[in-house]
Amino acid sequence: MTPTPEPFSRIKIRTGAVLFCGNNVALIRRDRPDSIHYTPPGGNVEAGEDLDAALRRELLEELALDTTQASEPELLWVVDQRVSRPGATPPPRKIHLLYRLHISEDIRATLATEEHDELEDGSHEVGVIEWVDYRKTADLPIFPPIGPALASLSSPYAVVGNAALPAVTDENYTWK
């Protein structure tokens, strides 16, 4: 019998995009029976996959964005996630690497408006791509919780001195 791993003993890496078009940023809205939440486009890095390749793959899958049509990705924030969640599998520790990119209105007009996330049973959860003024994200239910940091940027191009955002733990976040 294989022992059950301890919570947070496995580490996953997620690449995500803080994708700007002017003052608007792309977020994926997921409507659930008990809640609505937003995530920046992105996903888990696959075994052996380069971080840049993972970001390119995820943006192509979720937004139909070829990253050659965007500015060079710039690491903006890192979030360390250690949050318990429902389910039989102990939760992993997840490191979120969030990259800032910029696109033009012309490119935005060609992007997907929905994202279809495959679930374990083979069905799909549909997420709606919303473009939100970054200055209005402080109180949005975004995971990882980057809304306050995003809203506090002085501009979409603002220099960020410290890329490490506060860790997300059971003490400061409840999984919904």
C-alpha positions in Angstrom: 0.0 0.0 0.0 1.4 3.4 -1.0 1.3 5.9 1.9 -0.7 9.0 1.3 1.5 12.1 0.9 1.4 14.8 3.5 -0.3 18.0 2.5 2.0 20.4 0.6 4.8 17.7 0.2 4.4 17.9 -3.5 5.2 21.1 -5.4 3.5 22.3 -8.6 4.4 25.3 -10.6 1.8 27.4 -12.4 2.6 30.0 -15.0 0.1 32.8 -15.4 -0.3 36.0 -17.4 -1.2 39.4 -16.3 -2.2 40.3 -19.8 -2.8 44.0 -20.4 -4.5 45.7 -23.3 -4.3 49.4 -22.3 -5.7 49.7 -18.8 -7.6 46.5 -19.1 -6.4 43.1 -17.9 -7.7 39.6 -19.0 -9.2 37.5 -16.3 -11.1 34.2 -16.6 -14.4 34.3 -14.7 -15.7 31.0 -13.4 -19.3 30.9 -12.2 -19.8 28.2 -9.6 -23.1 27.2 -7.8 -22.0 29.0 -4.6 -19.5 31.6 -5.9 -17.9 33.5 -8.8 -14.2 33.8 -9.0 -11.5 35.0 -11.4 -8.1 33.7 -12.4 -5.4 35.1 -14.6 -5.0 32.9 -17.7 -2.4 30.2 -17.2 -1.9 26.7 -15.8 0.4 24.1 -14.4 3.8 23.5 -15.9 4.0 19.9 -17.2 6.8 17.5 -16.3 10.0 18.5 -18.1 8.4 21.6 -19.6 10.3 24.9 -19.8 8.6 27.8 -18.0 8.5 30.0 -21.1 7.0 27.1 -23.1 4.4 26.5 -20.4 3.3 30.1 -20.5 3.2 30.1 -24.4 1.1 26.8 -24.4 -1.3 28.0 -21.7 -2.0 31.4 -23.5 -2.5 29.6 -26.8 -4.9 27.1 -25.2 -6.9 29.5 -23.1 -6.9 32.7 -25.1 -5.7 31.6 -28.6 -2.9 34.1 -28.1 0.4 33.5 -29.9 2.9 35.2 -27.6 4.9 36.5 -30.5 1.9 39.0 -30.8 2.6 40.3 -27.3 5.3 42.1 -25.5 8.1 40.0 -24.0 6.9 38.3 -20.8 8.2 40.0 -17.7 8.0 38.2 -14.3 5.8 40.4 -12.3 4.8 38.4 -9.2 5.5 35.1 -7.4 2.8 33.7 -5.0 3.5 30.7 -2.7 0.2 28.8 -2.2 -0.2 26.4 0.7 -4.0 26.1 1.1 -6.1 23.1 2.1 -8.9 22.2 -0.3 -11.7 19.7 -0.5 -11.0 16.3 -2.0 -9.3 13.0 -1.2 -5.8 14.0 -2.6 -3.7 16.0 -0.2 -3.1 19.5 -1.7 0.2 20.4 -3.3 2.2 23.4 -2.5 1.8 25.6 -5.6 4.2 28.3 -6.8 2.4 30.8 -9.1 4.7 32.7 -11.5 2.8 35.6 -12.9 4.2 37.3 -16.0 3.1 40.7 -17.4 2.5 41.0 -21.1 0.9 43.8 -23.3 -1.1 43.4 -26.4 -2.8 45.9 -28.8 -6.5 46.3 -29.4 -6.1 44.7 -32.8 -4.7 41.5 -31.2 -7.3 41.6 -28.4 -10.1 41.5 -31.0 -8.8 38.1 -32.3 -8.7 36.4 -28.9 -11.0 33.8 -27.4 -13.9 34.9 -25.3 -14.4 31.6 -23.5 -12.0 29.1 -22.0 -12.9 25.4 -21.7 -11.2 23.7 -18.8 -11.3 19.9 -19.0 -12.4 18.2 -15.7 -11.4 14.8 -14.4 -14.6 13.2 -15.6 -14.0 14.4 -19.2 -16.6 17.2 -19.0 -15.7 20.9 -19.4 -16.0 23.9 -17.2 -16.5 27.1 -19.2 -14.8 30.2 -18.1 -15.6 33.6 -19.6 -12.7 35.9 -20.6 -13.4 39.3 -19.1 -11.3 42.4 -19.7 -11.4 44.4 -16.4 -9.8 47.8 -15.7 -6.8 46.8 -13.6 -7.5 49.7 -11.1 -10.9 48.1 -10.2 -9.5 44.6 -9.2 -8.8 45.2 -5.5 -12.0 43.7 -4.3 -12.6 41.1 -7.0 -12.4 37.4 -5.9 -9.2 36.6 -7.9 -7.1 33.5 -7.2 -4.3 33.8 -6.5 -5.3 36.9 -4.7 -3.4 39.5 -6.8 -6.3 42.0 -7.0 -4.9 44.5 -4.4 -1.4 44.4 -5.8 -2.8 44.8 -9.4 -5.0 47.7 -8.5 -2.2 49.5 -6.7 0.0 49.7 -9.8 0.5 53.3 -10.8 0.2 52.2 -14.5 0.2 49.0 -16.5 3.9 49.4 -17.0 4.8 50.3 -13.4 8.1 48.9 -12.0 7.5 46.4 -9.2 10.3 46.4 -6.6 9.5 43.1 -4.9 8.0 40.3 -7.0 7.1 38.2 -3.9 3.5 38.7 -2.9 2.3 37.4 0.5 1.9 33.6 0.7 -1.6 32.2 0.5 -2.2 29.9 3.4 -5.0 28.4 5.5 -4.5 31.3 7.9 -5.4 34.0 5.4 -7.5 32.2 2.7 -10.4 29.7 2.7 -10.9 27.6 -0.3 -14.3 28.1 -2.0 
